[in-house]
């Protein structure tokens, strides 16, 4: 179960399954396309993380949207390997109004990796 610390919120998860010739390139493309969506701007550019005990690189960025006159921010992370990938957008009311420099992207990277690991089914 995934619950924001202060309750409420949601996760938006997109999963990919297949064979990636270039996992790093796929990770970059997923983030670029998400940051280019209508009404979305990049508040903090992508940064790589290697959550403790993991051999997987998770890349996170912070997206900003302006809806009904209010600007909100949402962490988005992706982690890929040779055959699986996940893109996780965290919508947490406790984070949405924060200054972009104060958002803990490393915590978002750990959450994205946990989601990916729990969903992952290797190709055999």
Secondary structure, DSSP 4 states (H G I P E B T S, - for coil): ----TTS--EEEEEEEES--S-HHHHHHHHHHHHHTSTTEEEEEEEEEE--TT----EEEEEEEEEETTEEEEEEEEEEE-SSEEEEEEEE-HHHHTS-GGG--HHHHHHHHHHHHHHH-----
